[in-house]
Amino acid sequence: MRERGKNILPMIGFILIVAVIFGGFAMANTFNGNSDVKTIEKNNKDKGLLKKNLFGNYDIDETSEISTKGTDRITINAVSSEINIQTHDSEKVEAHFYGDVSTLDPDARPFLEATKKGDTIAVAIKYPKTMSSFTSERTCLDVKIPKRWAEDLEVTSVSGKISAPELTGKDIRINSTSGSIQIDNITGKNIRLVTTSGDFKLGELIARDTFKQSTISGTSSINKVEAEDIKLEVTSGSTSIQNAICEKVTSSSISGSVEINLKDGSAEMASSSGNIQVRFEEGFNDFSAKSISGSVNLDIPEYSEFELEVKTISGDVKCGDFDMRVISTKKNNLKAITGDGDSKIDIQTSSGNVRIQKN
């Protein structure tokens, strides 16, 4: 018995130790379950703070200058940056790129690049080929050009504003997508403005040859234009020129309206689903308009002498108080003359009214 008891006691002790160990494991698992939940929550919070900390803000302040000697063209190009152009008493082009950028990747920051290749000076904001999708910026590009610049100038902006108190040059082209344009005075030989989903406002524009404007989904307003020829293209937008001096205006609009006040000259207008409003202050040579689903309104001096032909479908014709001699009249078709008929008016509309009246 004594020998058997000696043999049993170690066995009982071993069983007790194993029970304690397994019980400890069970209790540990229970506590560890709650601990793991807290740890996960804490890690999630830490990760959130980590992302916020990684999304760093970087200040940008870069400058560059290039002599215009031997060049005859300046180009300025930026995306998501406001472009401000000034003139100065220097023969250099000076550029200043500044602002702040927030990004996960510091290598994704935009940078200023100013180069001189051949006869062209190019000022541009460049971006790395691989950009972070978590990049935002508030940046500006200030460019100073010679005050007496008389060569070519091209400015292109995407998702940014273009502003300048004065621009001069030979062939000038301003391109804007999803941004606005505001220029006080612009003078050149040929001037072209191209806007998409953006508005522009100009003070005075003088083109020694041709002024061309192309607007898509935007509103344009120009106070004064002087040019040999004015050519307008409007799609889903509106264009207004308060004071124009030119030989001829040619306008084409789709789902857009055009309003222009002319000193004299001629106008050739076409519109689809848009209104045409033209006013001649001192006189005119020829006026023609073709409109589909839009009205045509023409204001001319009371002493005007002209030959008139109007064709309309589902539209009314009103000719004010002009003393006209009717040549022929049919349904929706009128031919008439007033005075010597020195000027000509030819209007064709479909589902649009025609109104001709004295200033």
NUVOMI-978755 format. One record per residue (C-alpha): residue number from 1; x, y, z. Coordinates in steps of 0.1 Angstrom, whole numbers, plus 5000, padded with zeros to 4 digits. Example, Ala and Ser with C-alpha at 12.3 -4.5 7.8 and 13.67 -1.06 7.14 Angstrom:
BEGIN
[1, [5123, 4955, 5078]]
[2, [5137, 4989, 5071]]
***
This chain:
BEGIN
[1, [5000, 5000, 5000]]
[2, [5028, 5024, 5010]]
[3, [5046, 5017, 4977]]
[4, [5014, 5021, 4957]]
[5, [5006, 5054, 4976]]
[6, [5040, 5067, 4967]]
[7, [5033, 5060, 4931]]
[8, [4998, 5076, 4932]]
[9, [5008, 5110, 4947]]
[10, [5031, 5121, 4919]]
[11, [5004, 5112, 4894]]
[12, [4978, 5133, 4913]]
[13, [5002, 5162, 4914]]
[14, [5008, 5159, 4877]]
[15, [4971, 5160, 4870]]
[16, [4966, 5191, 4892]]
[17, [4994, 5209, 4874]]
[18, [4979, 5201, 4840]]
[19, [4945, 5213, 4852]]
[20, [4960, 5246, 4864]]
[21, [4979, 5251, 4831]]
[22, [4948, 5245, 4809]]
[23, [4927, 5267, 4832]]
[24, [4952, 5294, 4828]]
[25, [4951, 5291, 4791]]
[26, [4913, 5294, 4790]]
[27, [4913, 5325, 4812]]
[28, [4941, 5340, 4791]]
[29, [4921, 5334, 4759]]
[30, [4891, 5351, 4775]]
[31, [4911, 5382, 4785]]
[32, [4931, 5381, 4752]]
[33, [4898, 5383, 4733]]
[34, [4889, 5416, 4749]]
[35, [4925, 5428, 4746]]
[36, [4926, 5420, 4709]]
[37, [4895, 5441, 4703]]
[38, [4910, 5471, 4720]]
[39, [4942, 5466, 4701]]
[40, [4924, 5465, 4668]]
[41, [4905, 5497, 4677]]
[42, [4937, 5513, 4688]]
[43, [4955, 5502, 4656]]
[44, [4927, 5516, 4634]]
[45, [4929, 5549, 4652]]
[46, [4966, 5550, 4648]]
[47, [4963, 5542, 4611]]
[48, [4939, 5571, 4607]]
[49, [4963, 5594, 4624]]
[50, [4991, 5580, 4604]]
[51, [4973, 5588, 4571]]
[52, [4965, 5623, 4582]]
[53, [5001, 5629, 4591]]
[54, [5014, 5615, 4559]]
[55, [4991, 5638, 4539]]
[56, [5017, 5665, 4541]]
[57, [5015, 5702, 4531]]
[58, [5044, 5716, 4511]]
[59, [5051, 5752, 4504]]
[60, [5062, 5761, 4468]]
[61, [5082, 5791, 4460]]
[62, [5102, 5789, 4427]]
[63, [5114, 5816, 4404]]
[64, [5131, 5818, 4370]]
[65, [5140, 5844, 4344]]
[66, [5150, 5843, 4307]]
[67, [5162, 5869, 4283]]
[68, [5139, 5874, 4253]]
[69, [5169, 5883, 4231]]
[70, [5167, 5863, 4198]]
[71, [5131, 5850, 4205]]
[72, [5098, 5858, 4188]]
[73, [5074, 5836, 4208]]
[74, [5064, 5832, 4244]]
[75, [5042, 5804, 4257]]
[76, [5027, 5801, 4292]]
[77, [5010, 5768, 4303]]
[78, [4995, 5757, 4336]]
[79, [4971, 5732, 4350]]
[80, [4952, 5739, 4383]]
[81, [4971, 5771, 4389]]
[82, [4960, 5807, 4386]]
[83, [4980, 5826, 4359]]
[84, [4987, 5863, 4365]]
[85, [5004, 5881, 4337]]
[86, [5021, 5915, 4341]]
[87, [5042, 5937, 4319]]
[88, [5074, 5954, 4330]]
[89, [5103, 5976, 4317]]
[90, [5126, 5947, 4310]]
[91, [5136, 5925, 4281]]
[92, [5133, 5894, 4303]]
[93, [5105, 5870, 4311]]
[94, [5103, 5864, 4348]]
[95, [5082, 5836, 4363]]
[96, [5072, 5830, 4400]]
[97, [5054, 5798, 4410]]
[98, [5041, 5797, 4445]]
[99, [5015, 5783, 4468]]
[100, [5009, 5751, 4488]]
[101, [5004, 5715, 4478]]
[102, [4990, 5687, 4499]]
[103, [5000, 5652, 4488]]
[104, [5008, 5617, 4501]]
[105, [5038, 5616, 4478]]
[106, [5063, 5645, 4480]]
[107, [5076, 5635, 4445]]
[108, [5041, 5643, 4431]]
[109, [5045, 5680, 4436]]
[110, [5043, 5703, 4405]]
[111, [5073, 5724, 4396]]
[112, [5082, 5754, 4375]]
[113, [5100, 5748, 4342]]
[114, [5112, 5778, 4321]]
[115, [5131, 5770, 4289]]
[116, [5145, 5788, 4259]]
[117, [5145, 5766, 4228]]
[118, [5153, 5782, 4194]]
[119, [5131, 5813, 4191]]
[120, [5106, 5802, 4218]]
[121, [5105, 5809, 4255]]
[122, [5083, 5783, 4273]]
[123, [5070, 5788, 4309]]
[124, [5051, 5758, 4322]]
[125, [5040, 5741, 4354]]
[126, [5051, 5705, 4351]]
[127, [5038, 5674, 4370]]
[128, [5056, 5641, 4375]]
[129, [5046, 5613, 4352]]
[130, [5032, 5593, 4382]]
[131, [5010, 5615, 4403]]
[132, [4993, 5607, 4436]]
[133, [4955, 5605, 4435]]
[134, [4955, 5623, 4468]]
[135, [4971, 5656, 4456]]
[136, [4954, 5690, 4460]]
[137, [4969, 5724, 4455]]
[138, [4964, 5761, 4458]]
[139, [4990, 5776, 4435]]
[140, [4997, 5807, 4414]]
[141, [5019, 5814, 4384]]
[142, [5030, 5850, 4381]]
[143, [5047, 5859, 4348]]
[144, [5062, 5892, 4337]]
[145, [5068, 5899, 4301]]
[146, [5083, 5929, 4283]]
[147, [5059, 5959, 4281]]
[148, [5066, 5964, 4244]]
[149, [5064, 5928, 4234]]
[150, [5054, 5927, 4197]]
[151, [5058, 5890, 4189]]
[152, [5037, 5859, 4194]]
[153, [5021, 5851, 4227]]
[154, [5001, 5820, 4237]]
[155, [4986, 5813, 4272]]
[156, [4970, 5780, 4280]]
[157, [4952, 5772, 4313]]
[158, [4932, 5741, 4325]]
[159, [4911, 5745, 4357]]
[160, [4927, 5779, 4365]]
[161, [4920, 5816, 4360]]
[162, [4939, 5838, 4336]]
[163, [4941, 5875, 4344]]
[164, [4961, 5904, 4330]]
[165, [4958, 5941, 4330]]
[166, [4974, 5944, 4296]]
[167, [4987, 5921, 4268]]
[168, [5004, 5930, 4236]]
[169, [5019, 5910, 4208]]
[170, [5016, 5899, 4172]]
[171, [4996, 5867, 4170]]
[172, [4980, 5862, 4205]]
[173, [4961, 5831, 4215]]
[174, [4944, 5826, 4249]]
[175, [4932, 5790, 4257]]
[176, [4911, 5782, 4288]]
[177, [4894, 5750, 4299]]
[178, [4873, 5750, 4330]]
[179, [4886, 5784, 4340]]
[180, [4879, 5821, 4336]]
[181, [4897, 5848, 4317]]
[182, [4898, 5885, 4327]]
[183, [4919, 5909, 4307]]
[184, [4916, 5947, 4307]]
[185, [4933, 5955, 4274]]
[186, [4947, 5933, 4247]]
[187, [4964, 5945, 4215]]
[188, [4978, 5925, 4186]]
[189, [4976, 5917, 4149]]
[190, [4956, 5885, 4151]]
[191, [4939, 5876, 4184]]
[192, [4921, 5843, 4192]]
[193, [4903, 5834, 4224]]
[194, [4892, 5798, 4230]]
[195, [4872, 5788, 4261]]
[196, [4855, 5756, 4272]]
[197, [4833, 5755, 4303]]
[198, [4846, 5789, 4314]]
[199, [4836, 5826, 4313]]
[200, [4857, 5855, 4301]]
[201, [4855, 5892, 4305]]
[202, [4875, 5917, 4284]]
[203, [4878, 5954, 4285]]
[204, [4892, 5966, 4252]]
[205, [4905, 5944, 4224]]
[206, [4923, 5958, 4193]]
[207, [4932, 5934, 4165]]
[208, [4949, 5950, 4135]]
[209, [4937, 5920, 4114]]
[210, [4913, 5894, 4128]]
[211, [4897, 5886, 4161]]
[212, [4884, 5851, 4165]]
[213, [4864, 5838, 4195]]
[214, [4853, 5802, 4202]]
[215, [4832, 5796, 4233]]
[216, [4817, 5763, 4245]]
[217, [4795, 5763, 4276]]
[218, [4806, 5797, 4287]]
[219, [4797, 5833, 4289]]
[220, [4818, 5860, 4273]]
[221, [4815, 5898, 4277]]
[222, [4837, 5923, 4258]]
[223, [4833, 5960, 4262]]
[224, [4850, 5972, 4230]]
[225, [4865, 5955, 4200]]
[226, [4883, 5970, 4170]]
[227, [4893, 5947, 4142]]
[228, [4892, 5942, 4104]]
[229, [4871, 5911, 4109]]
[230, [4854, 5895, 4138]]
[231, [4846, 5858, 4138]]
[232, [4825, 5842, 4166]]
[233, [4817, 5806, 4173]]
[234, [4794, 5799, 4203]]
[235, [4781, 5766, 4216]]
[236, [4758, 5763, 4246]]
[237, [4769, 5798, 4258]]
[238, [4764, 5834, 4253]]
[239, [4785, 5862, 4238]]
[240, [4781, 5900, 4242]]
[241, [4801, 5927, 4226]]
[242, [4790, 5962, 4237]]
[243, [4809, 5983, 4211]]
[244, [4825, 5969, 4179]]
[245, [4842, 5986, 4151]]
[246, [4850, 5964, 4121]]
[247, [4843, 5958, 4085]]
[248, [4825, 5925, 4090]]
[249, [4812, 5902, 4117]]
[250, [4807, 5865, 4111]]
[251, [4789, 5845, 4138]]
[252, [4778, 5809, 4142]]
[253, [4760, 5797, 4173]]
[254, [4745, 5764, 4185]]
[255, [4723, 5766, 4216]]
[256, [4738, 5799, 4223]]
[257, [4729, 5836, 4220]]
[258, [4749, 5864, 4204]]
[259, [4745, 5901, 4211]]
[260, [4766, 5927, 4194]]
[261, [4765, 5965, 4189]]
[262, [4783, 5976, 4158]]
[263, [4793, 6011, 4147]]
[264, [4787, 6002, 4110]]
[265, [4799, 5975, 4085]]
[266, [4783, 5942, 4078]]
[267, [4772, 5911, 4097]]
[268, [4766, 5875, 4087]]
[269, [4749, 5856, 4115]]
[270, [4738, 5819, 4119]]
[271, [4721, 5803, 4149]]
[272, [4705, 5770, 4159]]
[273, [4684, 5772, 4191]]
[274, [4697, 5806, 4200]]
[275, [4688, 5842, 4196]]
[276, [4705, 5869, 4175]]
[277, [4706, 5905, 4186]]
[278, [4725, 5930, 4164]]
[279, [4725, 5968, 4165]]
[280, [4741, 5992, 4140]]
[281, [4747, 6026, 4155]]
[282, [4756, 6047, 4124]]
[283, [4748, 6026, 4094]]
[284, [4754, 5993, 4077]]
[285, [4762, 5976, 4044]]
[286, [4747, 5941, 4045]]
[287, [4730, 5921, 4072]]
[288, [4721, 5884, 4068]]
[289, [4708, 5860, 4094]]
[290, [4697, 5823, 4094]]
[291, [4681, 5810, 4125]]
[292, [4665, 5777, 4135]]
[293, [4644, 5779, 4167]]
[294, [4656, 5813, 4175]]
[295, [4646, 5850, 4171]]
[296, [4664, 5876, 4151]]
[297, [4664, 5912, 4164]]
[298, [4679, 5940, 4143]]
[299, [4682, 5976, 4154]]
[300, [4693, 6001, 4127]]
[301, [4694, 6040, 4123]]
[302, [4660, 6055, 4115]]
[303, [4674, 6071, 4083]]
[304, [4685, 6037, 4069]]
[305, [4677, 6029, 4032]]
[306, [4677, 5991, 4025]]
[307, [4664, 5963, 4005]]
[308, [4647, 5936, 4026]]
[309, [4639, 5900, 4022]]
[310, [4625, 5879, 4050]]
[311, [4615, 5842, 4050]]
[312, [4601, 5826, 4081]]
[313, [4583, 5794, 4091]]
[314, [4561, 5796, 4122]]
[315, [4574, 5831, 4131]]
[316, [4561, 5867, 4131]]
[317, [4577, 5896, 4112]]
[318, [4577, 5931, 4126]]
[319, [4595, 5960, 4107]]
[320, [4588, 5989, 4130]]
[321, [4578, 6022, 4115]]
[322, [4600, 6021, 4083]]
[323, [4583, 6036, 4052]]
[324, [4588, 6006, 4029]]
[325, [4575, 5998, 3995]]
[326, [4565, 5962, 3992]]
[327, [4578, 5944, 3962]]
[328, [4562, 5911, 3969]]
[329, [4545, 5893, 3997]]
[330, [4536, 5857, 4001]]
[331, [4528, 5835, 4031]]
[332, [4558, 5839, 4055]]
[333, [4578, 5857, 4027]]
[334, [4583, 5894, 4024]]
[335, [4603, 5915, 3999]]
[336, [4604, 5953, 4004]]
[337, [4626, 5983, 3999]]
[338, [4630, 6016, 4016]]
[339, [4647, 6046, 4001]]
[340, [4672, 6038, 3975]]
[341, [4679, 6004, 3990]]
[342, [4716, 6010, 3994]]
[343, [4720, 5983, 4021]]
[344, [4706, 5947, 4021]]
[345, [4689, 5927, 4048]]
[346, [4683, 5890, 4043]]
[347, [4668, 5870, 4071]]
[348, [4656, 5834, 4072]]
[349, [4641, 5818, 4102]]
[350, [4624, 5786, 4113]]
[351, [4603, 5787, 4144]]
[352, [4616, 5822, 4152]]
[353, [4603, 5858, 4152]]
[354, [4619, 5886, 4132]]
[355, [4620, 5922, 4145]]
[356, [4636, 5951, 4127]]
[357, [4633, 5985, 4143]]
[358, [4648, 6019, 4145]]
[359, [4675, 6027, 4171]]
***
